[in-house]
Amino acid sequence: MYTSGIMLDEFLSLLFPEHCIGCNKTGSTLCAICERAVTSRPHALGSTTATLFDYKNPLVKKALWALKYHRKRSLGKYFGIALYREFFKPLAHGSKNTKDILLVPIPSGTRADALRGYNHAAIIATAIVASAKGDGLTLHLETKVLYKKHNAKRQVEAQTKAKRIKNITKAFGVRHGERITGKTVILIDDVVTTGATMKEARRVLSEWRPKRILAVAVAH
């Protein structure tokens, strides 16, 4: 599914050249000038969750919406590279033994995947893994363990914390959970708002006794 989606995006880009989401300049989805306006702001949400950008930045929000709802796959690569440089690249200068680190993207529902042709969190995670490979560092992507059991409405549509928690409760399931037993799991997502999604993902994964569960998201 991802391969056919890439081919379609490349074909469409030939017919309709990319325009910067910030200034509308032709050539790329995010030009070099606007990219400099997307300043990073690393932030720890407790001891196990970290984010890199401020979702209140209009360009950050616009870029994430373009990735999720307008097939701007290249923005997932951009954010994945940024996350790698901030949170994962230091591993390349230390121990190379990362075989027990698994990147697990937060899954979308089947309906969302069908509409956009990909899971945006998986695109971000894939870019992290590819960036690591360029530094001689092996990170493992695991997209088959965590899945969305039903098509709940989008979290953005649940406007209070209580509604977000209710909306996401029991939304995830686990397949082949033995793959994460004793491993360090790092959840990857685009935005952390109330933390309800990450909390529910941790809950179902923890039943399989991973060594630890961390989380990294693009923005908060």
N, C-alpha and C positions, 0 to 999 in steps of 0.2 A: 504493500500500500504506500509506504513512504517513497519507494523508488518511482512509482508511477506519478506520485504527487510532485516530485522534483522535476520529472520530465515535463509535466504539464506547466509548472511554474516557469521553466526555462523557455518553453514554447511561447507562453503568453508574454514573457519579457521581450521576445523578439518582435511581437506584434505591438505591444504597448510598453515602451521603455519605462524603466523605473523613475520615479520622482521622489525627491527627498520629502519625508513627512513633515519636516520643519519649515523649509523655505520653498519647496516645490521645484528646486533645481533638478534638471534632468541628469541622470547618470547612476544614481544609487538611491536606496531607500532611506539612507541617512548619510548626508554629505559630511565631509571632514569638518566644516565650520560648525554645523549643528551638533555633530558628535562631541565637540569640545564643550557644548552647552549642557551636555548630559553629565554633570559632575557626580562622581561617586561619593557616597557617604556611608561607609561601613558602619553597621550598627548591630549590636548584640541584643537579642530578645531573650533574656535569660541566659543560662549557661550552655544551651544546646542548639540554639537557633541564631542564624546570622543573615543579614540582608545587606545589599550593597548600595541601592539607590533609594531616593526619597520619592514615593509615589505621588506626592503633592507637586512635584516638578511636572509641569504640563507636558513637556516633551517626553518624559519617561512614561507617563500615563498613555499618551498618544501612541508611542512606540509599542507598548505592550498590547494595546487594543488592536493595533494594526497586525501584530503577530497572531493574536488569538482569533480575530474576526475578519481580517482582510487578506489572509494568505501571504503575509509578508514574512516568509520563512527566514529570510536573511537576517532579520532582527533577532531571531532566536539564536542564530550563530553569533551575532554581535554580543548579546547578553551572556551567552555561554563562555565566550572568550574572556569577557570582563570578570565573570565569577571565577574562572580558572586562575587568572592572574592575581586576584586578590586573596583567594582562600585556598587554592590547591597548589599553585606553583612552588611555594616554600617546601613542599614535600620532595620536589625534585632535587633540592640541595641537601636533603637529609637521607634517611634510609630509603632505598628503592623497593623495600618489601611492602608492597601495597596490595598483595593478592587477597587480603581479607577485607578490603574496602569495596563496598558495592554502592553504586549510585542508583537510586530508585526514583524515577520521576513520578510525581503525582499523576495518576491517570485521569483522562477525561472519560465521559460517558461515550457509549458507542454512537449515539446520535451526533454528538459534537465532533467526534473523530471522522464520521462519514461526511459531515458538512464541510469541514475544513481540509480533510485529507491527511491529517496528522495530529499528533498530540503535541501541543506547544512545549510542555515541560520536557518531553523526550527530545525535542529539537535542541533545547538548551543543554540538556545533559549530554547529548551526543557531541556537541561542540566542546564541552569540558573534556570529554574523553579524548577527542581528536587533538586538542591543544596539549594535553598531557603527553600524548604519544610523540608529539613534536619535540618534547623535552626529554624523551627517553623514559617517561614515567608511565606505568601501566595502571589505569583505573578501569574498573569493570562496570559496565552498564547492565542493569537488570530490569527489563521491561515486562517480564512475564509473571512476576510474583504478586505484585499489588494490582488489583483491578477494580473498576467501578461496577458494583452489582446492579445498580439501577440508574436511570436517567433522572436524577433529582434536578430541580431547577438550578440555574446558575447561582453560585454564592452571591454574586453581585446583586441579584434580585431579592435576596433576603436582607432586609435593611436594618435589622437590629441584631445584636449579638445573640440573643436568645433564639431568634429565627434561624440564624446561620448554624448554630449548634444543632438545632432540631433538624434542619435540612440535610446536614452531612452525617448525622448519626446513623450508623450501620450501613453507610453507603459503600464501604470498601470490603473486598474479600481478598483472600490470600490463596494462591496456588503454589505448589512446590515450595512450601515454607521452609523445608529443610535446607534450601539453598542459602538462607540467611542465618541459620543457627550458628552461633559463635562468631559471626562476622560483624564488622562495623558497617551499619547502614547509614547512608547520607541521602535523605529525601531532598528532591529538587523540585521547586515550583517557581511560578512567576511572581506572585504577590502573597504576602502574609498580612491579613487585616486583623481579625480577631484571634487567629491561631487555631480556629476550630477544625479546619481541614487537616492541618499537620497533627493536631492532637488525636483525631480519629484514626489517621494513618498509623501513628505510633501505637495506638491501642491494639489494632489488629495484628500488626507486625510483631509486637512484643510477646505475643503468645507463642512465637516460635523461637524465643530465647536468643535473639541476637546479642552480640557483645555490648553494643550500644547503638542508639539511634540518634543521629544528628540531623539537622535540617539547614538548608541553604536556599534562599529565595532571592530573586532579583530585587524586589522592592518591598517597602513597608510604609 
